[in-house]
């Protein structure tokens, strides 16, 4: 696959720290509005940067299944963090959301750029998820069903 440049509104160096801080803060906050304000405060100062794909950042083909937990923010991930469904949190125009994966392939805490969707944080596991499969959290069962199951490309950022 040709080299691609992907513009993402967050510094790659700070993304790991940012995600850890966000997850810790979100875990402490119960109110959705407070979660949004805290997330915006943390991410407002980051500028756009370019990830240039190379041998280090290659696309990985995975089977992605959409799922929904029903009411958002009532569930915790394997790491004890609140589930973040796609469309709830954004950095600029980029969605940031929880994905579940096989920890032997994508360890907990891995940050993935998911082609055409945004940034997925591997924060959960699933007993039925094997090898190169991901579960992507959507806001509703309808959205999850519309997504269904697709073969997509992801890139490991961290």
Buried (B, 14 or more C-beta within 10 A) or exposed (E): EEEBEBEBBBBBEBBEEBBEBBBEBBBEBEEEEEBBEBBEEBBEEBEEBEBEBEEEBEBBEBBBBBBBBEEBBEBEBEBEBBBBBBBBBBBEEBBBBBBBBBBEBBEBBBBBBBBEBBBBBBBBBBEEBEEBBBBBBBBBEEBBEEBEEEEBBBBBBE
